Amino acid sequence: MKGLLALFLAIFILANMTSCAESEAAQIPESFSKSSFIRETETENEYFSIEHSVFYNPDYTADEVFAYFKEVVLSSEYTENVENSGLVQKWILPIYYSIEGDYSEVDKKIVTDFINELNQIDGFPRMYPAENGRRPNFVMNFMSSSELMQKMGSAVNFERSDGISQFWFLLRVNVICGAKIGYDKSMSNAVRPAVLLEEIVNAIGISNDTETRKDSIVYSEYTETDHLSEMDWLILRILYSDQIKCGMNEDECYEAIKRIYY
């Protein structure tokens, strides 16, 4: 009798559990079905797996990048009225450099360490020391303040400067083919790294100072920074990318940057 009673009780409990399960299932909105949830999850994962280009930085829009590119690459403080100003000029052949004059081992280390960093940029033609009798096409010379003004002052309208850079390019193709930098050997140690790096950057295609970015190595006012900003490196990488060609104008650069940035 007890066994029969237990059997009836088990059947009753099982029937009620099935009824409850069916009732709860009927109340679950269709949109929360398992298949729907899986599709939403897959869509979400797909969204977060979007890959950007190697140039993309979430801190800057393409328009902000172009604005800075235009300011420091497509203009120049002292050559606004010179033929071909406003066009891209950069190196495409290997650069052979020499460090001359009255420089210290610290000066040499700052310069060579920076050159090693530049040589990591994709598309940059690389810089090598001019050795074994090779004639340098990129000369860095440390000299007195008076000698600097005498030899290179005309390039900056004889304004007092701790460093002056000049580069030459072929007019028809806008390829930089030579550069010369003069450094005041007695410049303050506080600004020394900034000046050493800035003039090299000027001589490889970032030819203008910026008035908008205080953290830049080419900031127009007094600075003691000893490294390039994140934006400076980005502009150099874009400048030496395959998409930016020598001789490109403002409109062409804008379209190229929009195309490759995201």
N, C-alpha and C positions, 0 to 999 in steps of 0.2 A: 504493500500500500504506500509506504514511504517512497519507494522507488518510482511508482507511478505519479505520485504527487510532485516529486522533483522534476520528472520529465515534463509535466504540464507547465510547471513554473519556468523551466528553461525556454519552452516554446513561447510563452507569454513575453518574457524579457526580450528574446530575439526579435519578435514581431514588432515590439515597441521601438527598439533601436533602429530597425529598418525604416519604420514610419518617420522617426525623427530625422534620419539622414536625408530621406527624400524631401521632407518639408524644408530643411535648411538649404538643400541644394536648389530648391525652387526659388528661395529668396536671394540667392547670389546673383548680382547683375551680370548680364552676358559679357559686358566689357571687362570683367575681371576673370574671365575664363583663363585657364592655363595657357592655351595657345595664344591668346591675345597678350598676355603678360610677357610671354617669351618674345613675341614680335617687338614689343615696346622695349624690352631690355636689349635686344639685338640692335635696334635702331639707335638707342642711346650709346651703346658701345661703338657703333659705327661713327657716330658724331664725334666722340672723344678720340677716335683714332685717326682723325684727319691729319695728314702730314703737310707741313708748310715747307717752303724753300729754305735753303741753307742761309739765306739772308734775313729771313723774317725774325723780327724781335717784337713781342707783344707790347712793348713799351712805346713803340713808334708806329704811326701810320705811314703808308706809302707817300702821302703828301708831305708829311713832316720830313721824311728822309730826302725827298726831292728838294724841298726848300733849302735844306742844309747843303745838299750837293750843289745846288745852284749858287749858293752863297760862297762856298769855298773852292769849288772846282771851275765853275763857268764864269768867274769874274776874278779880277786881280786889282790890288790896291794901286799899283803904279803903271799898269798897262791897259787901262780901259779903252783907250783910243788907238791901241796898236792893232794892226791887221791881224785877223783871226782871233781876237779876244772874244770870249763868249763861246768858244768851241773847246771840245775835249782835246787835251794834249797829254800824252803819257809815253812812257818807255815801252818798247816792244822787243828790244834786243838786250842782251846781257850788259850789265853795268859794271865797269871796272873802276874801283875807287882808290884814292890815295889820301892819307892823312899827313899833312905837312905842317912845317912851322914849329912854333914853341908850344907844344901840347904836353899834357901830363899823362901818366899811365891811367889815371882815373878817367880823363877825357876819352882816351882810346877805348877803354872798356865800355863806357856809356854808349859810344858810337857803334862799336862792333856788336855789342849785345842787342842793340836796337836793329841793326842790319840783319842779324840772325832771325829776329822776329818778323821783319818784313819779308824775308825769304820764305816764310811759311804761307804767305798769301797765294792762293790759287790764281794763276795767270800773271803774277808778277815775274818779270824776267830774271830776277835774282841779281844780287850784287856780290862781286868777288874782289878781293884785293888785287890791285894791278902789280903783278910780280913778273920776274924773269924778263925784264925789259919791256913789258907791255905798257903802252901809253895809256894813262887813265883818261876816262871821259867824264869822271865825276871827282872833282878835287875839293878837299876840305882843308883850308889853310888857317892856322892860328897865328895872329899877328897883333901888333900894337893898335890902339885905337886910332892913332893918326894915320898909320899905314892903311888900315881898313877903309877909312874915309877917302884917302888919296886914291886907292886902287879900285874901290867899289862903291864909293859914296854917290856917284851919279845915278846908280840904279834906284836909290831911294830919295832922290832929290836932296841929297846931303843931310838928311835928318840923322841925328845921332842914333846909333843902333848897336846892340851887342852882337848881332849876327845879320848877315846879308846873303841872300841866295839869288842866283841867276841861273836860268836854263835856256837852252837854244833848241828850236825845233824846226823841222823841214816844213816850209809853208804849205806846199801842195798836199802833204799827207798828215801834217800835224803830229808827227812822231818826234818825241824829245830825243835829241842826239848828243847832248852835252850839258854839263852843269858845273857851276863853281860856287863854293860857299866860303865866305870869309867870317871868321870868328874873332871877336876881341878877346885876346888871351887874358886880359885883366878883368873880365866881367865878374860880377859877384857870384860867389858859390851858391847863393840862395836861388839864383835864376839859371845857373849854368845848365843843369839837365834839361830844363824847359827850352832854352835857346838851342842847345845842340840838336835836340829832336825836332823842334819846329822847323829849323832851316832845311833839314833833310826831307821832311814831309813836304815843304814848299817846293823843293827841287824835283820831286817825283810826281807832281801834278796837282797837289792841293795848294794852289798858288795864292789864295786870299785868306786874310784873317776873318774871324767871326766876331760879331758884336752881340750875338744872341746866346751863345753857350759858354758859360764861365768855366766849365770843367774841361773845355777843349784845349789841346796843346797849341792851337792857333788862335786862342782868345786874344783879342786886340789890345786889351788892357794888361796891366802888370799881373803876372802869374808865376807861381813857384811850383807848378805841377811837374812831376817827373815821369809822367806816362801819358799815353793817349787815352782819351775817353772811349767808352763803348761805342759812341756814335762816330768818333774819328776812325776807329778800326772798321766799322761798318761801311763808311764812305770809301775807304781805301779798297776794301774787298769788292765793292760794287764797281768802283772805277776800273779795277784790273780784271773784272769779269769779262767773259767772251762777248757778252751782250752790249757792252759799252765800247764803241769803236772810236778810234782817233778821228777827230773832225766832226763828231756829232754836235748838233746844236741843241738848244734848250728843249724844243718840242720833241726831238728824237730821244733825248735822254729821259724826258718825262714818260714817254710811252714805254721805253725799255725798262725803267724802274718799276712802273706799274705792272709790267708783264712778269718780271722775275721775282718781285718782292714776296708775294704771298704764295 
